[in-house]
Structure formats: structure tokens, C-alpha cells
Amino acid sequence: MSMIPITRPETGDAEIAAATRVLRSGWLTQGPEVAAFETEFAALVGSPHACAVANCTNALHLALLALGIGHGDEVATVSHSFIATANAVRYVGAEPVFVDIDATTLGMDAAALATAITPRTRAVLVVHQVGMPCDLSGLLAVASAHGLPIIEDAACALGSEIRLDGAWQWIGRPAGRIACFSFHPRKVISCGEGGMLTTADPTLDARFRLLRQHGMTVPDTARHGAAQVIFEQYAELGYNYRMTDLQAAVGREQLRRLPWILERRRHLAQRYHTELGQRVPSVTLAVQPPWARSNWQSYPVWLPAGCDQRAVMQAMLDAGIATRRGIMNAHREPPYGGHAWTLPVSEAAQDRIILLPLFPALEEADQDRVVTALAAALA
Ligand SMILES: Cc1ncc(COP(=O)(O)O)c(C=O)c1O
């Protein structure tokens, strides 16, 4: 019996050729491929600017830095996210204030945000969790009423769409001030590791470019191509958050595959919906609000209340099927312990949801095996 993994990156000859092209070029780190990847990414999501970095954690860090958030500040965010979201807030010396989520979108609850804002709040960091857009219009209304910028953690949300002011747009077309994406292999496209920041603000984009390269005033690509000697300066404390040209070249090929990847993911998600609805009625399925189109980066199902999540996952594993539990809660981990947060929906989502295998190459026969195994595990 073959093992069905939770995901499998979609790569092939095009990515191999792209990596080979870079290896032969003599320029391996941030260079022309990164610049081209940024241009193509920006055009795809509809953003005036896109700046590539080494991963999404770097992107979140730079987003907070560029907005001037630091010691003594609070950032309203969710606990129900990969720990990178909360960690980025701590990197700049600020404190995350955890806001509960909405059970349908698994994103920040706009009404709960309204009660979490204090005089020290400087920004709102929302997450489009597992690719499902959060309620951006409700959250933007609350944030802008308090004069707060929104950063979107869109790590999982490339290709997801949201209807704002009556028009559909891709996540990453600036709705908040900055959106941050990940190209980790669990995401819809991957170049091993990688991240991207999008914004409409050229000043912020310039800050990202400075900070990702140790505050270097003249990028090494410019010095390399110059006919005259240029001495660079290091204007402020910065970081090495560069993406390599190897990653970017692979990323560019992944962008070309994205339309097919999205189509396949949406087809398989719809199929899960139909099959699980008929054969496993005791689970609660994810529902897209009318204003959201998920990329289905993951497929979550809520197990019945009181069900033993670990036992169900073990039964699935014994049947050769990898699953994952619901998204973690940062406040339950030691770095964020010691504060009594009231986050009932976030905690229930971690404890009651399981994520089922979903990736473009998943065959329908294997998907049927997943449904059968889940039905048996719950029987
Ligand atoms: C919601 C969310 N934010 C941030 C990250 C961090 O992304 P990266 O691994 O590219 O640093 C992840 C990665 O899993 C994530 O799921």
C-alpha cells in the first residue's frame, strides 16, 4: 500500500532547466532572476511592487520594521497561525496581542479585533490561513477607524481571491499596506524556501530592498555592472535576507504552473466537499464565504466535538494516509505562555480540525482512499 503524503511540490523539467541555467550563468545569488521573479509576481497579483526575500518569516520581519514598529508597541494578530507570525512581532521588540478567529474563515474575527485595540496598538497582522481569505473588508474597517495599518500574512494564500468593493482581486494586490508570501514546500508554489513582500507604497518597497541587504546603499548587482568604481555605504542596521537566483529561477517556473495548480486544487477540494458531504456527514466542511475564493493550500475538516483527534490521525496513518492537526496556537507554546488569553475558537480549531492530503498530483482514487479511511476512523 503506497503512502499518501500531506502534500507534494509540483516540480519538473522546467525547474531543473531553470536551476541549470543559473548554475551556468556565473551569478548565483540575488541578481537578474530575482528581479525578473519580482516583476512577474507583481504583475500576477496586481501589485505595483514586489520584493523577494529568503522566506516569509523574513518578509514579516521587514514589514514590521519598515512600518517603524518596535519596543513597547503592540501588534494585534492571531495566535492560530504558524509560530512565525507571532515570532516576527517579537523580533522587532513588540508584543503580539492575540485576537480570536472566525470559525468559518479561520482568520481574525473583526468584532474581536475591535475589543483588542489599545493605545499601544501600532498595527494589525492578519493571516489568510490555509489559503482562505480572512474578512479583509471587516478588518480594514476596524483598523482604519483606529488609524492602524494592516499587514497581511499571505504565506499560504498565493492565488486566493477576495471580493473587495464589488471587484474580485488576488490576495497581494495591496488591500492592506503590505502582504507577505511564502514559497516553502507546503505552499502552493515552492522554490525550496522563499518569500515576497507586496505593497503599493514605493517608500516601503525601497525600505525592504535596503533592509534585506544589510542596509547597503548600492546593491552588488549595480556595482558589478558599473563602468566606474562605486563605493557603497551601509546606511543602517540591516540583514541578509536575500533570495538566491537559483530560488528565483525555480520560482518563475512555478508561477507558470500556478494556473494549473490552482485549477487542480480547486477541483480536488470540490471533490472532497462532495464525497465527504455524502460519505462522512459527521465532519464539518470548510465553506467559502461568497466574497472569497480559496487556493485550498490545505483542506481542513472539523471533527465532531469530543472526537479523539490523535486517534483519528493515527488510524489514517495506519491506513497509509498522512494528515496534520489543525493549525497551532502560538499562545500554547512556551515563548508565549504566562498570559491567560481567551481564544476559544482558535483552540477548538487546533484541537478539532485535521488537514487532509491535497496537492495537484493527488489522484482521484487516492482521494477516495482518504475519504474511506476517514469514514472508517470515525465509525
Ligand atoms: C501563516 C504562515 N506565516 C508564516 C510562515 C512562515 O513562512 P516561511 O517558512 O517561508 O518563513 C508560514 C509557514 O508555514 C505560515 O504558514
The ligand as an SDF file (V2000), in Angstrom:
LIG
                    3D

 16 16  0  0  0  0  0  0  0  0999 V2000
    0.7660   31.5820    8.1190 C   0  0  0  0  0  0  0  0  0  0  0  0
    2.2540   31.4680    7.9680 C   0  0  0  0  0  0  0  0  0  0  0  0
    3.0260   32.5440    8.1890 N   0  0  0  0  0  0  0  0  0  0  0  0
    4.3590   32.4980    8.0430 C   0  0  0  0  0  0  0  0  0  0  0  0
    5.0020   31.3440    7.6790 C   0  0  0  0  0  0  0  0  0  0  0  0
    6.4880   31.3290    7.5550 C   0  0  0  0  0  0  0  0  0  0  0  0
    6.8780   31.1180    6.2400 O   0  0  0  0  0  0  0  0  0  0  0  0
    8.3970   30.6980    5.8880 P   0  0  0  0  0  0  0  0  0  0  0  0
    8.5460   29.2620    6.2330 O   0  0  0  0  0  0  0  0  0  0  0  0
    8.5140   30.9690    4.4180 O   0  0  0  0  0  0  0  0  0  0  0  0
    9.2890   31.5760    6.7010 O   0  0  0  0  0  0  0  0  0  0  0  0
    4.2520   30.2000    7.4280 C   0  0  0  0  0  0  0  0  0  0  0  0
    4.9180   28.9460    7.0260 C   0  0  0  0  0  0  0  0  0  0  0  0
    4.4850   27.8700    7.2600 O   0  0  0  0  0  0  0  0  0  0  0  0
    2.8430   30.2620    7.5850 C   0  0  0  0  0  0  0  0  0  0  0  0
    2.0690   29.1890    7.3660 O   0  0  0  0  0  0  0  0  0  0  0  0
  1  2  1  0
  2  3  1  0
  2 15  2  0
  3  4  2  0
  4  5  1  0
  5  6  1  0
  5 12  2  0
  6  7  1  0
  7  8  1  0
  8  9  2  0
  8 10  1  0
  8 11  1  0
 12 13  1  0
 12 15  1  0
 13 14  2  0
 15 16  1  0
M  END
$$$$
